[in-house]
Amino acid sequence: MLMDKPAPPVSALAWVVLDRTTKKALFGRFEKDRREVASLTKLLTLYTVFSIADSLKIDLQTPVKVL
């Protein structure tokens, strides 16, 4: 965990932010507790966004206009 920066505000009961390169947890809350799977629709949407951004070399910090 990164101790020199505050964790982002998250309303979920349990969550984790992973470093994609190192696969290490940066922040989390109850991240090691066994839980039910979150909404698969939300997970698949996030996976799709990351996959498209990666294949099109889109920086995730770049604002995108949704029509």
C-alpha positions, -999 to +999 in steps of 0.1 A: +000+000+000+011+035-006+013+052+028+025+086+015-008+094-003-044+093+009-067+066-005-092+079-030-128+084-017-148+052-025-183+044-012-180+006-018-177-017+012-147-035-003-124-024-031-088-025-043-067-004-067-039-024-083-008-013-102-012-028-136+025-031-142+036-046-108+003-063-099+007-048-064-021-033-044-018+005-041-049+011-020-077-010-007-104-017+019-112-052+029-095-063-003-086-097+010-120-106+023-140-131+002-170-115-013-197-121-039-188-111-075-198-075-083-221-067-112-207-086-141-221-059-165-200-033-147-169-054-147-172-063-184-178-026-193-146-016-174-127-044-191-140-033-225-130+003-219-095-007-208-091-031-238-102-005-263-081+022-247-050-001-248-055-012-284-061+024-296-032+038-274-057+062-256-044+078-225-070+072-197-064+107-185-077+122-218-113+135-216-136+117-240-169+132-253-197+106-253-224+113-278 
